[in-house]
Each structure stands twice: as C-alpha cells, then as structure tokens.
C-alpha cells in the first residue's frame, strides 16, 4: 500500500508514474518540510483495525500541511 501527500492532483492514470519516498529517509524533510513526519510514521505503524484507507489518507493530509506538490 502506498500513501500520498499530494492533495492537489487526482490519480486517474493507469499506469501512473510516481516517485516513492520513505517517510523515515532524511531527504523527505528536505524535499517536503513538515514537523509532523513523526506523527505520520506513528499513524502508519499503529493503524486502527477499523480505519478505512481514506481515514488513514485523510489523517496523513491533516498532519502534512502540503496543499499540493509541484513537479
């Protein structure tokens, strides 16, 4: 499963080319600065069993205040 920090674009292409980053990699905060990456990591490692995919995605968007990613 992959998660997205980009709220500004829809993923309607099949197949879609994406760039994957680990939220544990030090480069993530250089590319997409945000003080809440630790909260995202906690969320992903402690998902509630009843949480839907969109619940988790919306929580990521809540913590990562990047309205859209250009590039």
N, CA, C and O atoms as a MOPAC input file, in Angstrom:
PM7 MOZYME 1SCF
protein

 N      0.85900 1    -1.17600 1     0.00000 1
 C      0.00000 1     0.00000 1     0.00000 1
 C      0.89400 1     1.22400 1     0.00000 1
 O      1.89900 1     1.26900 1     0.70900 1
 N      0.53100 1     2.20300 1    -0.78600 1
 C      1.24100 1     3.46100 1    -0.81100 1
 C      0.31600 1     4.58600 1    -0.38600 1
 O     -0.90500 1     4.48100 1    -0.50800 1
 N      0.90300 1     5.65700 1     0.11100 1
 C      0.12800 1     6.80200 1     0.58000 1
 C      0.62500 1     8.03700 1    -0.12200 1
 O      1.75700 1     8.06900 1    -0.60500 1
 N     -0.20500 1     9.05200 1    -0.18400 1
 C      0.10200 1    10.24900 1    -0.94600 1
 C      0.04500 1    11.49000 1    -0.05500 1
 O     -0.82700 1    11.60500 1     0.80600 1
 N      0.98900 1    12.42300 1    -0.27000 1
 C      0.93700 1    13.69400 1     0.45300 1
 C      0.39300 1    14.80000 1    -0.44000 1
 O      0.21700 1    15.92900 1     0.01800 1
 N      0.13000 1    14.50200 1    -1.68300 1
 C     -0.29500 1    15.49000 1    -2.67000 1
 C     -1.81400 1    15.50400 1    -2.79400 1
 O     -2.40300 1    14.62400 1    -3.42300 1
 N     -2.44400 1    16.51200 1    -2.18800 1
 C     -3.90300 1    16.63400 1    -2.27200 1
 C     -4.35600 1    17.31900 1    -3.55000 1
 O     -5.53700 1    17.27400 1    -3.89400 1
 N     -3.44500 1    17.94200 1    -4.24300 1
 C     -3.81100 1    18.79300 1    -5.36900 1
 C     -4.00900 1    18.09800 1    -6.69600 1
 O     -4.42900 1    18.73800 1    -7.66000 1
 N     -3.72200 1    16.81100 1    -6.78200 1
 C     -3.85300 1    16.09800 1    -8.04600 1
 C     -4.57300 1    14.77300 1    -7.81600 1
 O     -4.38400 1    14.12200 1    -6.78800 1
 N     -5.38700 1    14.38800 1    -8.76900 1
 C     -6.03200 1    13.07700 1    -8.66500 1
 C     -5.19600 1    12.05100 1    -9.41700 1
 O     -4.44800 1    12.39500 1   -10.33300 1
 N     -5.32600 1    10.82000 1    -9.03100 1
 C     -4.56500 1     9.73600 1    -9.65800 1
 C     -5.52500 1     8.91900 1   -10.50600 1
 O     -6.06000 1     7.90500 1   -10.05800 1
 N     -5.73600 1     9.36900 1   -11.72500 1
 C     -6.68600 1     8.68600 1   -12.58800 1
 C     -6.01900 1     8.05400 1   -13.79200 1
 O     -6.70400 1     7.59000 1   -14.70400 1
 N     -4.71600 1     8.02700 1   -13.81200 1
 C     -3.99800 1     7.44100 1   -14.93300 1
 C     -3.61300 1     6.00900 1   -14.60600 1
 O     -3.24700 1     5.69900 1   -13.47300 1
 N     -3.69400 1     5.15500 1   -15.58400 1
 C     -3.32800 1     3.76300 1   -15.37200 1
 C     -2.46700 1     3.31200 1   -16.52300 1
 O     -2.98800 1     3.22700 1   -17.63500 1
 N     -1.22800 1     3.02200 1   -16.36000 1
 C     -0.46300 1     3.12300 1   -15.11200 1
 C     -0.01200 1     4.55800 1   -14.87300 1
 O      0.02300 1     5.38100 1   -15.78700 1
 N      0.32600 1     4.82900 1   -13.63700 1
 C      0.78800 1     6.16400 1   -13.25900 1
 C      2.21500 1     6.08000 1   -12.76100 1
 O      2.55300 1     5.22000 1   -11.94700 1
 N      3.04100 1     6.96800 1   -13.25100 1
 C      4.43400 1     7.00300 1   -12.81100 1
 C      4.53400 1     7.88500 1   -11.57500 1
 O      4.08500 1     9.03100 1   -11.59000 1
 N      5.11600 1     7.35900 1   -10.51500 1
 C      5.25600 1     8.09200 1    -9.26400 1
 C      6.67900 1     7.95800 1    -8.75200 1
 O      7.42300 1     7.07600 1    -9.18100 1
 N      7.04500 1     8.82300 1    -7.84800 1
 C      8.32500 1     8.71400 1    -7.14900 1
 C      8.01500 1     8.34400 1    -5.70600 1
 O      7.23600 1     9.02500 1    -5.04000 1
 N      8.61400 1     7.28400 1    -5.23100 1
 C      8.36500 1     6.81900 1    -3.87500 1
 C      9.45900 1     7.30700 1    -2.93200 1
 O     10.64000 1     7.30000 1    -3.27800 1
 N      9.05300 1     7.72900 1    -1.74700 1
 C      9.97200 1     8.14900 1    -0.70500 1
 C      9.58000 1     7.45700 1     0.58800 1
 O      8.40000 1     7.22400 1     0.84800 1
 N     10.56700 1     7.13700 1     1.38600 1
 C     10.31200 1     6.62300 1     2.72200 1
 C     10.16500 1     7.80300 1     3.67400 1
 O     10.96100 1     8.74200 1     3.63600 1
 N      9.15600 1     7.75100 1     4.51800 1
 C      8.98700 1     8.82500 1     5.49000 1
 C     10.05000 1     8.76800 1     6.57500 1
 O     10.14700 1     9.68400 1     7.39100 1
 N     10.84500 1     7.71000 1     6.59600 1
 C     11.97300 1     7.60600 1     7.52600 1
 C     13.26900 1     8.15900 1     6.93000 1
 O     14.22800 1     8.40500 1     7.66200 1
 N     13.30600 1     8.35700 1     5.61500 1
 C     14.50800 1     8.84300 1     4.94900 1
 C     14.71400 1    10.32400 1     5.27700 1
 O     13.76200 1    11.10300 1     5.24800 1
 N     15.93900 1    10.70900 1     5.58600 1
 C     16.22400 1    12.09200 1     5.97300 1
 C     15.92200 1    13.07900 1     4.84400 1
 O     15.68900 1    14.25800 1     5.11100 1
 N     15.92100 1    12.62600 1     3.60300 1
 C     15.67100 1    13.53600 1     2.48200 1
 C     14.21900 1    14.00600 1     2.42900 1
 O     13.93400 1    15.04600 1     1.83500 1
 N     13.30400 1    13.26700 1     3.03500 1
 C     11.88800 1    13.62500 1     2.95100 1
 C     11.63100 1    15.00900 1     3.53000 1
 O     10.84300 1    15.77600 1     2.97500 1
 N     12.28500 1    15.33300 1     4.63500 1
 C     12.06200 1    16.64300 1     5.25700 1
 C     12.76400 1    17.76000 1     4.48900 1
 O     12.39200 1    18.92700 1     4.61500 1
 N     13.76300 1    17.41500 1     3.70700 1
 C     14.39400 1    18.41500 1     2.85100 1
 C     13.50400 1    18.72100 1     1.64900 1
 O     13.35800 1    19.87600 1     1.24900 1
 N     12.91100 1    17.66800 1     1.07800 1
 C     12.05000 1    17.84000 1    -0.09400 1
 C     10.68100 1    18.40200 1     0.26800 1
 O     10.14700 1    19.26500 1    -0.43000 1
 N     10.12600 1    17.90700 1     1.35800 1
 C      8.77400 1    18.28500 1     1.79300 1
 C      8.81500 1    18.60800 1     3.28600 1
 O      8.40200 1    17.79100 1     4.10900 1
 N      9.31300 1    19.79700 1     3.63600 1
 C      9.47800 1    20.13900 1     5.05300 1
 C      8.14900 1    20.16000 1     5.81000 1
 O      7.18700 1    20.80500 1     5.39500 1
 N      8.12500 1    19.45600 1     6.89800 1
 C      6.97000 1    19.44600 1     7.78200 1
 C      7.41800 1    18.86400 1     9.11000 1
 O      8.18800 1    17.90500 1     9.14300 1
 N      6.94400 1    19.43300 1    10.19300 1
 C      7.37300 1    18.97500 1    11.51900 1
 C      6.61200 1    17.73900 1    12.00100 1
 O      6.90200 1    17.22200 1    13.08000 1
 N      5.66200 1    17.26700 1    11.23300 1
 C      4.81000 1    16.16100 1    11.68800 1
 C      5.09500 1    14.81100 1    11.03500 1
 O      4.24800 1    13.92000 1    11.09900 1
 N      6.24900 1    14.63300 1    10.41300 1
 C      6.55400 1    13.32800 1     9.81700 1
 C      6.55500 1    12.22500 1    10.86500 1
 O      6.18600 1    11.08900 1    10.56700 1
 N      6.96700 1    12.54600 1    12.09200 1
 C      6.94900 1    11.53200 1    13.14900 1
 C      5.51800 1    11.07600 1    13.44600 1
 O      5.29400 1     9.90900 1    13.76400 1
 N      4.56100 1    11.98400 1    13.34400 1
 C      3.15700 1    11.62000 1    13.56100 1
 C      2.64400 1    10.72900 1    12.43600 1
 O      1.88500 1     9.79000 1    12.67700 1
 N      3.05600 1    11.02200 1    11.22000 1
 C      2.67600 1    10.17100 1    10.08600 1
 C      3.25400 1     8.77200 1    10.27500 1
 O      2.56100 1     7.77900 1    10.05400 1
 N      4.50900 1     8.68900 1    10.68000 1
 C      5.12200 1     7.37900 1    10.92300 1
 C      4.38700 1     6.62000 1    12.01100 1
 O      4.15300 1     5.41800 1    11.87900 1
 N      4.02300 1     7.30000 1    13.07800 1
 C      3.27400 1     6.65100 1    14.14700 1
 C      1.93100 1     6.14800 1    13.61700 1
 O      1.54000 1     5.00900 1    13.87300 1
 N      1.23800 1     6.99800 1    12.88300 1
 C     -0.05100 1     6.63300 1    12.30800 1
 C      0.06000 1     5.37600 1    11.44300 1
 O     -0.75100 1     4.45900 1    11.56900 1
 N      1.05300 1     5.33800 1    10.57700 1
 C      1.20700 1     4.20300 1     9.66800 1
 C      1.60600 1     2.92500 1    10.39100 1
 O      1.28800 1     1.82500 1     9.94000 1
 N      2.29800 1     3.07000 1    11.50500 1
 C      2.73000 1     1.88900 1    12.25400 1
 C      1.73800 1     1.44500 1    13.31700 1
 O      1.91900 1     0.39100 1    13.92600 1
 N      0.68900 1     2.23300 1    13.55100 1
 C     -0.30500 1     1.90300 1    14.57400 1
 C     -1.72100 1     2.12900 1    14.05200 1
 O     -2.56500 1     2.69000 1    14.75100 1
 N     -1.97600 1     1.68900 1    12.81800 1
 C     -3.29400 1     1.88600 1    12.21500 1
 C     -4.35600 1     1.14700 1    13.01200 1
 O     -4.18100 1    -0.01900 1    13.36900 1
 N     -5.44800 1     1.82700 1    13.28600 1
 C     -6.57300 1     1.20000 1    13.98100 1
 C     -7.22200 1     0.19200 1    13.03400 1
 O     -7.40700 1     0.49300 1    11.85400 1
 N     -7.57300 1    -1.00400 1    13.53000 1
 C     -8.14500 1    -2.03300 1    12.64800 1
 C     -9.41400 1    -1.59500 1    11.91700 1
 O     -9.69200 1    -2.09100 1    10.82500 1
 N    -10.17100 1    -0.69400 1    12.48600 1
 C    -11.41000 1    -0.27500 1    11.82600 1
 C    -11.22100 1     0.94000 1    10.91100 1
 O    -12.18000 1     1.39700 1    10.28700 1
 N    -10.00100 1     1.46300 1    10.82700 1
 C     -9.74400 1     2.63300 1     9.98300 1
 C     -9.77900 1     2.23100 1     8.51500 1
 O     -9.17300 1     1.23800 1     8.11400 1
 N    -10.49100 1     3.01300 1     7.72700 1
 C    -10.53100 1     2.76500 1     6.28400 1
 C     -9.28200 1     3.35900 1     5.63100 1
 O     -8.54400 1     4.12500 1     6.25000 1
 N     -9.06700 1     2.99500 1     4.38400 1
 C     -7.95500 1     3.55800 1     3.62300 1
 C     -8.07600 1     5.08200 1     3.57600 1
 O     -7.07900 1     5.78400 1     3.74000 1
 N     -9.27600 1     5.59400 1     3.35700 1
 C     -9.45900 1     7.04900 1     3.29600 1
 C     -9.30000 1     7.71100 1     4.65900 1
 O     -8.88000 1     8.86600 1     4.73300 1
 N     -9.63000 1     7.00100 1     5.74300 1
 C     -9.37500 1     7.54500 1     7.08400 1
 C     -7.88500 1     7.80500 1     7.26600 1
 O     -7.48200 1     8.86100 1     7.75300 1
 N     -7.08400 1     6.83800 1     6.87300 1
 C     -5.63600 1     6.95700 1     7.02200 1
 C     -5.09200 1     8.03300 1     6.08600 1
 O     -4.26700 1     8.85200 1     6.49100 1
 N     -5.55700 1     8.03100 1     4.82900 1
 C     -5.09600 1     9.03800 1     3.87600 1
 C     -5.45600 1    10.44100 1     4.35300 1
 O     -4.62800 1    11.34900 1     4.27900 1
 N     -6.67100 1    10.62700 1     4.84000 1
 C     -7.08500 1    11.94000 1     5.34300 1
 C     -6.26600 1    12.36300 1     6.55900 1
 O     -5.96900 1    13.54700 1     6.72000 1
 N     -5.90100 1    11.42100 1     7.40800 1
 C     -5.06200 1    11.74500 1     8.56400 1
 C     -3.67800 1    12.18200 1     8.11500 1
 O     -3.10600 1    13.10400 1     8.69600 1
 N     -3.13200 1    11.54000 1     7.09600 1
 C     -1.83100 1    11.94800 1     6.55600 1
 C     -1.93100 1    13.37100 1     6.02900 1
 O     -1.06500 1    14.19900 1     6.31000 1
 N     -2.98200 1    13.66100 1     5.26700 1
 C     -3.15800 1    15.01700 1     4.73900 1
 C     -3.35800 1    16.02200 1     5.86100 1
 O     -2.93500 1    17.17200 1     5.74100 1
 N     -3.99100 1    15.61200 1     6.93800 1
 C     -4.18300 1    16.50300 1     8.08700 1
 C     -2.83600 1    16.90500 1     8.68800 1
 O     -2.60100 1    18.07800 1     8.98000 1
 N     -1.95300 1    15.91600 1     8.87100 1
 C     -0.66300 1    16.19200 1     9.50200 1
 C      0.32800 1    16.84700 1     8.56400 1
 O      1.09000 1    17.71600 1     8.98800 1
 N      0.33700 1    16.46200 1     7.32100 1
 C      1.28400 1    17.02400 1     6.36600 1
 C      0.59400 1    18.16600 1     5.64400 1
 O     -0.28300 1    17.95400 1     4.80600 1
 N      1.00100 1    19.36900 1     5.98100 1
 C      0.31300 1    20.58300 1     5.51900 1
 C      0.81300 1    21.04700 1     4.15200 1
 O      1.12000 1    22.22400 1     3.96600 1
 N      0.89200 1    20.13900 1     3.21700 1
 C      1.33500 1    20.47800 1     1.88100 1
 C      0.10600 1    20.42200 1     0.98000 1
 O     -0.36900 1    19.32900 1     0.67400 1
 N     -0.42500 1    21.56800 1     0.54500 1
 C     -1.66000 1    21.54400 1    -0.22100 1
 C     -1.51800 1    20.83700 1    -1.56200 1
 O     -2.45300 1    20.17000 1    -2.00500 1
 N     -0.37300 1    20.97000 1    -2.21400 1
 C     -0.11200 1    20.21900 1    -3.43400 1
 C      1.38100 1    20.23900 1    -3.70000 1
 O      2.10300 1    21.11900 1    -3.23200 1
 N      1.82700 1    19.25600 1    -4.45900 1
 C      3.24000 1    19.10500 1    -4.75400 1
 C      3.42900 1    19.43000 1    -6.23100 1
 O      2.70900 1    18.90800 1    -7.08200 1
 N      4.37600 1    20.27500 1    -6.52900 1
 C      4.66000 1    20.63600 1    -7.91200 1
 C      5.89700 1    19.86200 1    -8.35500 1
 O      6.91600 1    19.84000 1    -7.66400 1
 N      5.78800 1    19.23400 1    -9.51100 1
 C      6.96000 1    18.54800 1   -10.03200 1
 C      6.72800 1    17.17400 1   -10.48000 1
 O      7.65800 1    16.50900 1   -10.93700 1

